[in-house]
Amino acid sequence: MLETKNFKHELSTEMARHKETKIHLSEAMDRISTLEILVETKEKYIATLVPRRNFHNNRHSVLMVPIAGRAR
């Protein structure tokens, strides 16, 4: 009889641990999904920003050449 109670207690404890682990796993998976979306969004932003910066820098280079030429 004592062994049965002990077994039931151990089983109950393991079931509670399993339930808690499932909850933690679900939270971790949700966090991973959120971070993946965040990374994708930032990568898209950077991909659109880089061409603008190159164009912006090239425009300044072109504008600076004639101004330096006139000063001489």
Number of C-alpha atoms within 10 A of each C-alpha: 6 7 8 9 10 11 12 12 12 12 12 12 12 12 12 12 12 12 12 12 12 12 12 12 12 12 12 12 12 12 12 12 12 11 12 12 12 12 12 11 12 12 12 11 11 12 11 11 11 11 11 12 11 10 11 11 11 12 11 10 11 10 10 11 10 10 10 9 8 7 6 5
